[in-house]
Amino acid sequence: MIFQMKSVAKSIGAEEILTDVSFMLEEREKASIVGVNGAGKTSVFRIITGEWQSDEGEISKRGGMKIGYLAQMEDAETGDLTLYDALNSVFLPLRKMESEIRELEKKMGALEGEKYGETLKRYDNLLFRFKEEGGYESESRLKGVLRGLGFSDAQWTQEFSSLSGGQRTRAMLGKLLLQKSDLLLLDEPTNHLDIESVAWLEDYLANFPGAVLVISHDRYFLDKFCTKTIEIEHKKSVVYGGNYSFFVQKKAADRELAEKAFSEQQKVLKHHEDVAKKIRSFRTEAALIRAKSREKMLDKIERLDAPAHDPAKMRLRLKTRINSGNDVLFAEELSMGFGGGARLFSDISFEIKKGDKIALIGANGIGKTTLLKILAGELAPLAGRVREGVNVRMGYYDQRHSPLDTVNTSQAPPISSKPDAIIEAEKKSIFQTLADIYPRLTQTEIRTTLAAFMFIGDDVFKPISALSGGERGRVQLSKIMLAGANFLILDEPTNHLDIFSKEILESALRDFTGALIFVSHDRYFINNVATKIFEMTPTGITEFVGNYDYYIEARQARDEPHSGSVPGSERSLEAGSASKENYLRKKESDAEARRKKSRTAKLEAEISDIEEQIACCEEKLESSEINTNAAAAQEVFEEKVALEARLELLFNEWEANLT
């Protein structure tokens, strides 16, 4: 164990931030902290680093432990250093050591006798330390981190002070990764990283020799390397021994059992209360004695708390006002560039059908957002055209959060053209803005939609002018949810949403019967929503029919060398290959077989664990301590029944996995 929190509580003034947080971290353990925005995740980090002192509880750290902390808003004093030199400063002790080694090498040629022996001993000690502390690998590590985080070689000589805010954040992450820390605390480390850089970071952290504790809204990222999930909910912590997906499943199962146990106990309590009340109605002394006895028995029963409300159970539905035809949109030989320079892309052609849910993927700067703007009618292409199908009604979400008094931002007037109207619109509250756009909606319908996007209580009466960029984005999404469009174009729709709001949006988009094309860096979101992946390059679009996991496997198959294979033979909009299709199907089949094998092993382990728990319950029921206590026996029996029901489900899934 290198770190432990036990029953930690923290308040600021009269406001309780945390009331009971407990967890432990082992060496090399990789864990995440999850929870809704404002749950107290960053507060936990501040307590770990000592920035805040806890009011109650115990905190234990291994002696001499070094903590590396990347906050969301981090900067550094770098003077006039280049990007390379700023990160290389991490190795300053090694550079000094190396310089001394070179000096000693020069001196030893002119020394003799005792002086030579002393210098040689010093030289050998320095060489040993230099090697042990990673001196020989330091430069390759530095270059690997720079490239992994998406910095081109040409950027290495750029002055650190001239970097953008996002680039500086990436650089500070790189600097932190290069330092020798026993525990890394990372608060939203994937911000400002493209998909390739996030994938590199996943591998880096999985192999990091120390422990990692991370806060992130990137669920795919958390799934890849975390083995423990710590949820902060209602100011308390619950620890789950698995990655994010395991946490979601286990929490749902635990909540279901808790709700069932609570419901059953309420029935038992009501039955006994009704019986006691009935006995009292006889009004005899014996009846009163019996009623009091039963009431005392009721008082001794430990009441289960009602399970807390789960925000993830809120659901939104995207209703289309009219149905489009099967052909939604045709993009024909689109080309685009700006300012007379090189073109972003050329000859882009594809079609979108009703029911398609398409994720547009490509390197940063390739023109994904520009392409969406062309599809939405905000930009005109240099060449080519876009044709819409019959009865297509578009809803468009962009990253700029244009004036919020319109539904489709592509139709919003520029501020300069209607300044008075814009000013008046900005004075409206969030609630009034939606009510004016959708006068037929009830207050409950508007509030339910806004609650899904984290506008609760009096928040709905905030004026638009007082909203942050993230809040404006959430209002924009809520409007699109209500617009009744049958074709949605979404550019980074999950930015500024917490995990639970993302899941609500995912569920709504999965059930959406219209067509959808979107850009997102959230791979978990892509995986859960997309039925097709469009991989964009400067010269075309390659289509993959499947989710993000399928896309990764298919891309790996494409990029691996195979004897007799034809480059570019994957199924695309331009050409297809039966042999490649067969190979990809086999690849998918093999991957499914591996997934089944892995799931079967997990099921068998859980079955064994539950059988042990059932045996433990049976032993308790046979013990004199329990079988003479009706309430305790009832509780153990209910636990046994719940475990047996769970066991039945596991056996059914286990048998299905074997077929």
C-alpha positions as CSV (number, residue, x, y, z in Angstrom):
1,M,0.0,0.0,0.0
2,I,1.4,3.4,-0.9
3,F,-1.7,5.6,-0.1
4,Q,-4.9,5.3,1.8
5,M,-7.8,7.6,2.7
6,K,-10.1,6.5,5.5
7,S,-13.4,8.2,6.3
8,V,-12.2,11.5,5.0
9,A,-14.6,14.5,5.3
10,K,-14.2,18.1,4.1
11,S,-16.4,21.2,4.3
12,I,-15.9,24.8,3.1
13,G,-17.8,27.1,5.4
14,A,-21.2,25.6,5.9
15,E,-21.1,23.6,2.7
16,E,-20.2,19.9,3.0
17,I,-17.9,18.9,0.1
18,L,-17.1,15.3,1.2
19,T,-18.5,13.3,4.1
20,D,-17.1,9.8,3.9
21,V,-14.4,9.0,1.4
22,S,-12.3,5.8,1.8
23,F,-10.0,4.0,-0.7
24,M,-6.5,2.5,-0.9
25,L,-3.9,2.4,-3.7
26,E,-1.2,-0.3,-4.1
27,E,2.1,0.0,-6.0
28,R,1.6,0.2,-9.8
29,E,-2.2,0.2,-9.4
30,K,-4.2,2.2,-12.0
31,A,-7.4,3.7,-10.7
32,S,-10.0,6.3,-11.7
33,I,-12.3,8.6,-9.8
34,V,-15.7,9.1,-11.4
35,G,-18.8,11.1,-10.5
36,V,-21.1,13.8,-11.8
37,N,-19.7,17.3,-12.2
38,G,-19.4,18.9,-8.7
39,A,-19.3,15.6,-6.9
40,G,-15.9,16.4,-5.3
41,K,-13.4,14.5,-7.5
42,T,-10.9,17.4,-7.8
43,S,-11.4,18.0,-4.0
44,V,-10.0,14.6,-3.4
45,F,-6.9,15.4,-5.4
46,R,-6.4,18.7,-3.5
47,I,-6.5,16.7,-0.2
48,I,-4.1,14.1,-1.5
49,T,-1.6,16.8,-2.6
50,G,-2.0,18.7,0.7
51,E,-3.4,21.8,-0.9
52,W,-6.4,21.2,1.3
53,Q,-6.5,19.7,4.8
54,S,-9.3,17.2,5.6
55,D,-11.6,18.0,8.5
56,E,-12.0,14.4,9.5
57,G,-10.6,11.0,8.7
58,E,-7.1,9.5,8.2
59,I,-4.7,9.8,5.3
60,S,-1.7,7.5,5.1
61,K,1.2,7.8,2.6
62,R,4.3,5.6,2.2
63,G,7.3,7.4,3.5
64,G,9.2,9.4,0.8
65,M,6.5,8.9,-1.7
66,K,6.7,11.4,-4.6
67,I,3.4,12.6,-6.1
68,G,3.1,14.1,-9.6
69,Y,0.0,16.2,-10.2
70,L,-1.5,17.5,-13.4
71,A,-4.4,19.9,-12.7
72,Q,-6.9,20.9,-15.4
73,M,-5.5,24.4,-15.6
74,E,-1.8,24.1,-15.4
75,D,1.0,26.3,-16.6
76,A,4.7,26.7,-15.9
77,E,7.5,29.2,-15.7
78,T,9.6,28.4,-18.7
79,G,11.2,31.7,-19.6
80,D,12.5,31.7,-23.2
81,L,13.0,27.9,-23.3
82,T,12.0,25.9,-26.4
83,L,9.4,23.1,-26.1
84,Y,12.2,20.6,-26.2
85,D,14.3,22.3,-23.5
86,A,11.3,22.9,-21.3
87,L,10.7,19.1,-21.1
88,N,14.4,18.3,-21.1
89,S,14.7,20.4,-17.9
90,V,13.2,17.3,-16.1
91,F,16.6,15.6,-16.7
92,L,18.7,18.5,-15.5
93,P,20.4,16.4,-12.8
94,L,21.2,13.8,-15.3
95,R,22.6,16.4,-17.7
96,K,24.8,17.7,-15.0
97,M,25.9,14.2,-14.1
98,E,26.7,13.5,-17.8
99,S,28.7,16.7,-18.0
100,E,30.8,15.7,-15.0
101,I,31.4,12.3,-16.5
102,R,32.8,13.9,-19.6
103,E,35.0,16.2,-17.6
104,L,36.4,13.2,-15.6
105,E,37.1,11.4,-18.8
106,K,39.2,14.3,-20.0
107,K,41.1,14.5,-16.6
108,M,41.9,10.8,-16.2
109,G,44.2,10.8,-19.3
110,A,46.6,13.2,-17.4
111,L,46.4,11.6,-14.0
112,E,48.5,9.0,-12.3
113,G,48.8,7.0,-9.1
114,E,46.4,7.8,-6.2
115,K,44.8,10.8,-8.0
116,Y,43.9,8.5,-10.9
117,G,42.5,5.9,-8.5
118,E,40.3,8.4,-6.7
119,T,39.1,9.9,-10.0
120,L,38.4,6.5,-11.5
121,K,36.3,5.6,-8.4
122,R,34.3,8.8,-8.7
123,Y,33.9,8.1,-12.5
124,D,32.6,4.5,-11.9
125,N,30.1,5.7,-9.2
126,L,28.8,8.4,-11.6
127,L,28.5,6.0,-14.5
128,F,26.5,3.5,-12.3
129,R,24.2,6.2,-11.0
130,F,23.7,7.6,-14.5
131,K,22.7,4.2,-15.8
132,E,20.5,3.4,-12.8
133,E,18.6,6.7,-13.1
134,G,17.9,6.2,-16.8
135,G,20.5,8.5,-18.2
136,Y,21.0,6.5,-21.4
137,E,17.3,6.3,-22.1
138,S,16.4,9.8,-21.2
139,E,16.7,11.3,-24.7
140,S,14.7,8.6,-26.3
141,R,12.0,8.8,-23.6
142,L,11.8,12.6,-24.2
143,K,11.4,12.2,-27.9
144,G,8.9,9.4,-27.5
145,V,6.8,11.5,-25.2
146,L,6.9,14.5,-27.5
147,R,5.8,12.5,-30.5
148,G,3.3,10.4,-28.6
149,L,1.5,13.6,-27.4
150,G,1.3,14.8,-31.0
151,F,4.1,17.3,-31.3
152,S,5.8,17.3,-34.7
153,D,9.6,17.4,-34.8
154,A,9.4,21.0,-36.2
155,Q,7.5,22.1,-33.1
156,W,10.3,21.0,-30.7
157,T,12.3,24.2,-31.4
158,Q,9.3,26.5,-30.9
159,E,9.4,28.7,-27.8
160,F,7.2,27.3,-25.0
161,S,5.6,30.8,-24.4
162,S,4.3,30.9,-28.0
163,L,2.4,27.6,-27.7
164,S,-1.4,27.7,-27.5
165,G,-3.1,26.9,-24.2
166,G,-3.9,23.4,-25.3
167,Q,-0.3,22.8,-26.5
168,R,1.0,24.0,-23.2
169,T,-1.3,21.6,-21.3
170,R,0.0,18.7,-23.4
171,A,3.6,19.8,-22.8
172,M,3.0,19.9,-19.0
173,L,1.5,16.5,-19.2
174,G,4.6,15.3,-21.1
175,K,6.9,16.9,-18.4
176,L,4.9,15.2,-15.7
177,L,5.2,11.8,-17.4
178,L,9.0,12.1,-17.7
179,Q,9.4,12.8,-13.9
180,K,9.9,9.9,-11.6
181,S,6.7,9.8,-9.5
182,D,5.4,7.0,-7.2
183,L,1.8,8.3,-7.7
184,L,0.5,10.3,-10.7
185,L,-2.6,12.4,-10.2
186,L,-4.1,13.3,-13.6
187,D,-7.2,15.6,-13.8
188,E,-8.7,15.3,-17.3
189,P,-5.3,14.4,-19.0
190,T,-7.0,13.7,-22.4
191,N,-8.2,17.3,-22.9
192,H,-6.5,18.7,-26.0
193,L,-5.3,15.3,-27.2
194,D,-6.4,13.7,-30.5
195,I,-7.5,10.1,-30.7
196,E,-4.0,8.8,-31.6
197,S,-2.3,10.7,-28.7
198,V,-4.9,9.4,-26.3
199,A,-4.2,5.8,-27.5
200,W,-0.5,6.4,-26.9
201,L,-1.2,7.8,-23.4
202,E,-3.3,4.7,-22.5
203,D,-0.3,2.4,-23.4
204,Y,2.1,4.7,-21.5
205,L,0.1,4.7,-18.3
206,A,-0.7,1.0,-18.5
207,N,3.1,0.4,-18.4
208,F,3.9,3.2,-16.0
209,P,6.0,1.7,-13.1
210,G,4.1,3.8,-10.4
211,A,0.5,4.1,-9.4
212,V,-2.0,6.3,-11.3
213,L,-5.2,8.0,-10.1
214,V,-7.1,9.7,-12.9
215,I,-10.2,11.9,-13.3
216,S,-11.5,11.7,-16.8
217,H,-14.8,11.9,-18.8
218,D,-13.2,9.7,-21.4
219,R,-14.7,6.3,-20.6
220,Y,-12.9,4.4,-23.3
221,F,-9.6,5.8,-21.9
222,L,-10.6,4.6,-18.4
223,D,-11.5,1.2,-19.7
224,K,-8.1,0.7,-21.3
225,F,-5.8,0.8,-18.3
226,C,-7.7,1.3,-15.1
227,T,-8.2,-1.7,-12.8
228,K,-10.1,0.1,-10.0
229,T,-13.0,2.6,-10.1
230,I,-13.7,5.0,-7.2
231,E,-17.1,6.6,-7.5
232,I,-17.9,9.8,-5.6
233,E,-21.7,10.0,-5.2
234,H,-23.7,12.0,-2.6
235,K,-20.3,13.1,-1.0
236,K,-19.3,9.4,-0.3
237,S,-17.1,6.9,-2.0
238,V,-17.8,3.4,-3.3
239,V,-14.9,1.3,-4.7
240,Y,-15.3,-1.1,-7.6
241,G,-12.6,-3.6,-8.5
242,G,-12.6,-3.1,-12.2
243,N,-12.6,-0.6,-15.1
244,Y,-15.3,1.8,-16.0
245,S,-17.5,-0.7,-17.9
246,F,-17.3,-3.1,-15.0
247,F,-18.3,-0.3,-12.6
248,V,-21.4,0.5,-14.7
249,Q,-22.5,-3.1,-14.8
250,K,-21.7,-3.8,-11.1
251,K,-23.4,-0.5,-9.9
252,A,-26.5,-1.3,-11.9
253,A,-26.6,-4.9,-10.4
254,D,-26.0,-3.6,-6.9
255,R,-28.6,-0.9,-7.2
256,E,-31.1,-3.5,-8.5
257,L,-30.4,-5.8,-5.5
258,A,-30.6,-2.8,-3.1
259,E,-33.9,-1.7,-4.5
260,K,-35.3,-5.2,-4.3
261,A,-34.1,-5.7,-0.7
262,F,-35.5,-2.3,0.3
263,S,-38.9,-3.1,-1.3
264,E,-39.1,-6.5,0.3
265,Q,-38.2,-5.1,3.7
266,Q,-40.9,-2.4,3.3
267,K,-43.4,-5.2,2.6
268,V,-42.3,-7.1,5.7
269,L,-42.4,-4.0,7.9
270,K,-45.8,-3.0,6.7
271,H,-47.1,-6.6,7.3
272,H,-45.9,-6.6,10.9
273,E,-47.2,-3.0,11.5
274,D,-50.6,-4.0,10.1
275,V,-50.7,-7.1,12.3
276,A,-49.7,-5.0,15.4
277,K,-52.4,-2.5,14.6
278,K,-55.0,-5.2,14.2
279,I,-54.0,-6.8,17.5
280,R,-54.3,-3.5,19.3
281,S,-57.8,-3.1,17.9
282,F,-59.0,-6.0,20.1
283,R,-58.3,-3.7,23.2
284,T,-57.7,-6.6,25.6
285,E,-54.7,-6.6,28.0
286,A,-53.3,-9.7,26.4
287,A,-53.7,-8.2,22.9
288,L,-51.9,-5.0,24.0
289,I,-49.0,-7.1,25.4
290,R,-48.8,-9.0,22.2
291,A,-48.9,-5.8,20.1
292,K,-46.2,-4.2,22.2
293,S,-44.0,-7.3,21.8
294,R,-44.4,-7.2,18.1
295,E,-43.7,-3.4,18.0
296,K,-40.5,-4.0,20.0
297,M,-39.5,-6.6,17.5
298,L,-40.1,-4.1,14.7
299,D,-37.9,-1.5,16.5
300,K,-35.0,-3.9,16.6
301,I,-35.0,-4.4,12.8
302,E,-32.3,-2.4,11.2
303,R,-34.0,-0.3,8.5
304,L,-32.4,-0.3,5.0
305,D,-31.9,3.1,3.5
306,A,-33.8,3.8,0.3
307,P,-31.4,3.6,-2.6
308,A,-30.3,7.0,-3.8
309,H,-31.8,8.4,-7.0
310,D,-29.6,7.4,-10.0
311,P,-29.2,10.3,-12.5
312,A,-28.2,7.9,-15.2
313,K,-31.8,6.5,-15.3
314,M,-33.1,9.8,-16.8
315,R,-34.0,9.3,-20.4
316,L,-34.5,11.6,-23.4
317,R,-36.3,10.7,-26.6
318,L,-35.5,12.3,-30.0
319,K,-38.8,12.5,-31.8
320,T,-38.9,13.3,-35.5
321,R,-41.8,15.5,-36.6
322,I,-41.8,14.0,-40.1
323,N,-40.1,11.0,-41.7
324,S,-37.5,11.6,-44.4
325,G,-37.1,9.5,-47.4
326,N,-34.5,6.7,-47.4
327,D,-32.0,8.9,-49.2
328,V,-31.0,11.6,-46.7
329,L,-27.9,13.3,-48.3
330,F,-25.5,13.0,-51.1
331,A,-22.0,14.6,-51.1
332,E,-20.6,14.7,-54.5
333,E,-16.8,15.4,-55.2
334,L,-16.5,18.0,-52.5
335,S,-13.3,20.0,-52.3
336,M,-12.4,22.7,-49.8
337,G,-9.5,25.1,-48.9
338,F,-9.0,28.6,-47.6
339,G,-7.0,31.7,-48.6
340,G,-5.7,30.4,-51.8
341,G,-3.5,27.9,-50.0
342,A,-3.3,24.1,-50.2
343,R,-6.7,22.3,-50.2
344,L,-7.9,20.7,-47.0
345,F,-9.5,17.9,-48.9
346,S,-10.5,17.0,-52.5
347,D,-13.0,14.8,-54.3
348,I,-14.9,13.8,-51.1
349,S,-18.0,11.7,-52.0
350,F,-20.4,9.7,-49.9
351,E,-24.1,9.2,-49.2
352,I,-26.2,9.1,-46.0
353,K,-29.2,6.9,-45.6
354,K,-32.1,7.0,-43.2
355,G,-31.1,5.4,-39.9
356,D,-27.3,5.8,-40.5
357,K,-25.4,6.8,-37.4
358,I,-22.0,7.9,-38.8
359,A,-18.9,8.9,-36.9
360,L,-16.5,11.1,-38.9
361,I,-12.9,10.3,-37.9
362,G,-9.6,11.7,-39.1
363,A,-6.4,13.5,-38.0
364,N,-6.7,16.9,-36.3
365,G,-6.7,19.6,-39.0
366,I,-7.9,17.3,-41.8
367,G,-11.2,19.3,-42.1
368,K,-13.8,17.3,-40.3
369,T,-15.6,20.4,-38.8
370,T,-15.3,22.2,-42.2
371,L,-17.0,19.2,-43.9
372,L,-19.8,19.3,-41.3
373,K,-20.3,23.0,-42.0
374,I,-20.6,22.3,-45.7
375,L,-23.2,19.6,-45.1
376,A,-25.1,22.1,-42.8
377,G,-25.0,24.8,-45.4
378,E,-22.8,27.2,-43.4
379,L,-19.9,27.0,-45.9
380,A,-19.9,26.7,-49.7
381,P,-17.4,24.2,-51.1
382,L,-14.8,25.2,-53.6
383,A,-16.0,22.3,-55.8
384,G,-18.7,19.7,-55.7
385,R,-22.2,19.9,-54.2
386,V,-24.4,18.6,-51.5
387,R,-27.9,17.3,-52.2
388,E,-30.6,16.6,-49.6
389,G,-33.3,14.0,-49.9
390,V,-37.0,14.3,-49.6
391,N,-38.5,15.8,-46.4
392,V,-35.1,16.2,-44.7
393,R,-35.2,18.4,-41.6
394,M,-31.8,19.2,-40.3
395,G,-30.6,19.9,-36.7
396,Y,-27.0,21.2,-36.5
397,Y,-24.8,21.6,-33.4
398,D,-21.5,23.4,-33.8
399,Q,-18.7,24.2,-31.3
400,R,-19.2,28.0,-31.4
401,H,-22.6,28.1,-29.6
402,S,-24.0,30.8,-31.9
403,P,-27.0,32.9,-30.8
404,L,-29.3,30.7,-28.8
405,D,-32.7,32.1,-30.0
406,T,-32.7,29.8,-33.0
407,V,-32.8,26.0,-33.4
408,N,-30.4,25.5,-36.3
409,T,-27.2,27.4,-35.8
410,S,-26.7,27.4,-39.6
411,Q,-29.8,29.7,-39.7
412,A,-28.7,32.0,-36.9
413,P,-28.1,35.6,-38.0
414,P,-24.7,37.2,-37.4
415,I,-24.7,39.3,-34.3
416,S,-23.8,42.4,-36.3
417,S,-26.9,42.1,-38.4
418,K,-29.5,42.1,-35.5
419,P,-27.7,43.6,-32.5
420,D,-30.9,44.7,-30.6
421,A,-32.6,41.3,-31.1
422,I,-29.5,39.5,-30.0
423,I,-29.2,41.6,-26.9
424,E,-32.8,40.9,-26.0
425,A,-32.4,37.2,-26.6
426,E,-29.4,37.2,-24.3
427,K,-31.5,38.7,-21.5
428,K,-33.9,35.7,-21.6
429,S,-33.5,32.8,-19.2
430,I,-32.7,29.3,-20.3
431,F,-36.2,28.2,-19.6
432,Q,-37.8,31.2,-21.4
433,T,-35.6,30.6,-24.4
434,L,-36.8,27.0,-24.9
435,A,-40.4,28.0,-24.0
436,D,-40.4,30.7,-26.8
437,I,-39.0,28.3,-29.4
438,Y,-41.3,25.4,-28.4
439,P,-44.5,27.0,-27.1
440,R,-46.4,23.7,-27.1
441,L,-44.1,22.0,-24.6
442,T,-45.2,21.9,-20.9
443,Q,-43.1,23.2,-18.1
444,T,-42.4,19.6,-17.0
445,E,-41.2,18.6,-20.5
446,I,-38.8,21.6,-20.7
447,R,-37.5,21.1,-17.1
448,T,-36.9,17.3,-17.8
449,T,-34.9,18.1,-20.9
450,L,-32.8,20.7,-19.1
451,A,-32.3,18.5,-16.1
452,A,-30.7,15.9,-18.4
453,F,-28.2,18.5,-19.4
454,M,-27.4,19.5,-15.7
455,F,-29.7,22.5,-15.4
456,I,-31.4,21.8,-12.1
457,G,-33.7,23.9,-9.9
458,D,-33.1,27.6,-10.2
459,D,-30.4,27.1,-12.8
460,V,-33.1,27.1,-15.5
461,F,-33.7,30.8,-14.8
462,K,-30.1,31.9,-15.5
463,P,-30.0,34.5,-18.3
464,I,-28.3,33.4,-21.5
465,S,-25.8,36.3,-21.1
466,A,-24.4,34.8,-17.9
467,L,-23.7,31.3,-19.3
468,S,-20.2,29.9,-19.8
469,G,-19.3,28.4,-23.2
470,G,-19.9,24.9,-21.8
471,E,-23.3,25.9,-20.5
472,R,-24.2,27.4,-23.9
473,G,-23.3,24.2,-25.5
474,R,-25.6,22.2,-23.2
475,V,-28.5,24.6,-24.0
476,Q,-27.8,24.2,-27.7
477,L,-27.9,20.4,-27.3
478,S,-31.2,20.6,-25.4
479,K,-32.8,22.6,-28.2
480,I,-31.7,20.1,-30.8
481,M,-33.1,17.3,-28.7
482,L,-36.5,19.1,-28.9
483,A,-36.4,20.3,-32.5
484,G,-38.0,17.2,-34.1
485,A,-35.2,17.1,-36.8
486,N,-34.8,13.8,-38.8
487,F,-31.1,14.5,-39.7
488,L,-28.6,15.6,-37.1
489,I,-25.2,17.0,-37.7
490,L,-23.2,17.2,-34.4
491,D,-19.7,18.6,-33.9
492,E,-18.2,17.4,-30.6
493,P,-21.6,17.1,-28.8
494,T,-20.1,15.6,-25.6
495,N,-17.8,18.5,-24.8
496,H,-18.6,19.9,-21.4
497,L,-20.9,17.0,-20.5
498,D,-20.3,14.8,-17.5
499,I,-20.3,11.0,-17.9
500,F,-24.0,10.6,-16.9
501,S,-25.2,13.3,-19.3
502,K,-23.1,11.6,-22.0
503,E,-24.9,8.3,-21.3
504,I,-28.3,10.0,-21.5
505,L,-27.3,11.5,-24.9
506,E,-26.0,8.2,-26.1
507,S,-29.2,6.4,-25.3
508,A,-31.3,9.1,-27.1
509,L,-29.1,8.9,-30.2
510,R,-29.1,5.1,-30.3
511,D,-32.9,5.2,-30.3
512,F,-33.1,8.0,-32.8
513,T,-34.9,6.8,-36.0
514,G,-33.4,9.5,-38.3
515,A,-29.9,9.9,-39.7
516,L,-26.9,11.2,-37.8
517,I,-23.4,12.2,-38.7
518,F,-21.0,13.5,-35.9
519,V,-17.5,14.3,-35.0
520,S,-16.2,13.3,-31.6
521,H,-13.0,12.5,-29.8
522,D,-14.9,10.5,-27.3
523,R,-14.3,6.9,-28.4
524,Y,-16.7,5.4,-25.9
525,F,-19.4,7.6,-27.3
526,I,-18.5,6.7,-30.8
527,N,-18.5,3.0,-29.9
528,N,-22.0,3.2,-28.3
529,V,-23.6,5.3,-31.0
530,A,-22.0,4.8,-34.4
531,T,-23.1,2.1,-36.8
532,K,-20.7,3.3,-39.5
533,I,-17.3,5.0,-39.3
534,F,-16.2,7.4,-42.1
535,E,-12.4,7.6,-42.0
536,M,-11.5,11.0,-43.6
537,T,-8.2,11.7,-45.5
538,P,-7.3,14.6,-47.8
539,T,-8.3,12.6,-50.8
540,G,-11.4,10.6,-49.8
541,I,-13.6,8.8,-47.3
542,T,-13.3,5.2,-46.4
543,E,-16.4,3.5,-44.9
544,F,-16.3,0.9,-42.1
545,V,-19.7,-0.7,-41.3
546,G,-19.5,-1.1,-37.5
547,N,-18.6,0.7,-34.3
548,Y,-15.3,2.0,-33.2
549,D,-14.0,-1.3,-31.9
550,Y,-14.7,-2.9,-35.3
551,Y,-13.0,0.1,-37.0
552,I,-9.8,-0.4,-35.0
553,E,-9.6,-4.1,-35.8
554,A,-10.4,-3.5,-39.5
555,R,-7.7,-0.8,-39.6
556,Q,-5.1,-3.0,-38.0
557,A,-6.0,-5.7,-40.5
558,R,-5.5,-3.3,-43.3
559,D,-2.2,-2.0,-42.0
560,E,-0.7,-5.4,-41.3
561,P,1.4,-6.9,-44.2
562,H,-0.1,-10.0,-45.7
563,S,1.3,-12.1,-48.5
564,G,-0.7,-11.6,-51.7
565,S,-2.8,-8.8,-50.2
566,V,-3.7,-5.8,-52.3
567,P,-3.1,-2.4,-50.6
568,G,-6.3,-0.5,-50.1
569,S,-8.5,-3.6,-50.6
570,E,-10.8,-2.9,-47.6
571,R,-14.4,-2.2,-48.3
572,S,-14.6,1.5,-49.3
573,L,-16.8,3.8,-51.2
574,E,-14.4,3.5,-54.2
575,A,-13.8,-0.2,-54.4
576,G,-14.1,-3.5,-52.5
577,S,-12.4,-6.9,-52.3
578,A,-14.1,-10.2,-51.5
579,S,-10.9,-11.7,-50.1
580,K,-10.4,-8.8,-47.8
581,E,-14.0,-8.9,-46.7
582,N,-13.6,-12.6,-45.9
583,Y,-10.5,-11.8,-43.9
584,L,-12.2,-9.0,-42.0
585,R,-15.1,-11.3,-41.2
586,K,-12.8,-14.0,-39.9
587,K,-10.9,-11.3,-37.9
588,E,-14.2,-10.2,-36.4
589,S,-15.2,-13.8,-35.7
590,D,-11.9,-14.5,-34.0
591,A,-12.2,-11.3,-31.9
592,E,-15.7,-12.4,-30.8
593,A,-14.4,-15.8,-29.8
594,R,-11.7,-14.1,-27.7
595,R,-14.3,-11.9,-26.1
596,K,-16.5,-14.9,-25.3
597,K,-13.6,-16.8,-23.8
598,S,-12.6,-13.9,-21.6
599,R,-16.3,-13.3,-20.5
600,T,-16.7,-17.0,-19.8
601,A,-13.7,-17.0,-17.5
602,K,-15.1,-13.9,-15.6
603,L,-18.5,-15.6,-15.3
604,E,-16.9,-18.8,-13.9
605,A,-15.0,-16.7,-11.3
606,E,-18.2,-14.8,-10.3
607,I,-20.2,-18.0,-10.1
608,S,-17.6,-19.5,-7.7
609,D,-17.7,-16.4,-5.6
610,I,-21.5,-16.3,-5.4
611,E,-21.7,-20.0,-4.6
612,E,-19.4,-19.4,-1.6
613,Q,-21.6,-16.5,-0.5
614,I,-24.7,-18.7,-0.7
615,A,-22.9,-21.4,1.4
616,C,-22.0,-18.8,3.9
617,C,-25.7,-17.7,4.1
618,E,-26.8,-21.3,4.6
619,E,-24.3,-21.7,7.5
620,K,-25.6,-18.5,9.1
621,L,-29.2,-19.8,8.8
622,E,-28.2,-23.0,10.6
623,S,-26.5,-21.2,13.5
624,S,-28.3,-20.7,16.8
625,E,-27.5,-17.0,16.8
626,I,-29.5,-16.4,13.5
627,N,-32.2,-19.0,13.5
628,T,-33.5,-17.8,16.9
629,N,-33.7,-14.2,15.5
630,A,-36.6,-13.9,13.0
631,A,-35.5,-10.5,11.7
632,A,-31.9,-11.6,11.2
633,A,-33.0,-14.9,9.7
634,Q,-35.3,-13.1,7.3
635,E,-32.5,-10.7,6.2
636,V,-30.0,-13.6,5.6
637,F,-32.7,-15.5,3.8
638,E,-33.5,-12.6,1.5
639,E,-29.7,-12.2,0.8
640,K,-29.6,-15.9,-0.1
641,V,-32.6,-15.6,-2.4
642,A,-31.0,-12.6,-4.2
643,L,-27.7,-14.5,-4.6
644,E,-29.5,-17.5,-6.0
645,A,-31.4,-15.3,-8.5
646,R,-28.1,-13.7,-9.6
647,L,-26.5,-17.2,-9.8
648,E,-29.3,-18.3,-12.1
649,L,-28.7,-15.4,-14.5
650,L,-24.9,-16.1,-14.5
651,F,-25.4,-19.8,-15.3
652,N,-27.8,-18.8,-18.2
653,E,-25.2,-16.4,-19.6
654,W,-22.4,-19.0,-19.1
655,E,-24.4,-21.7,-21.0
656,A,-25.2,-19.2,-23.8
657,N,-21.5,-18.3,-24.1
658,L,-20.6,-22.0,-24.6
659,T,-22.9,-22.3,-27.7
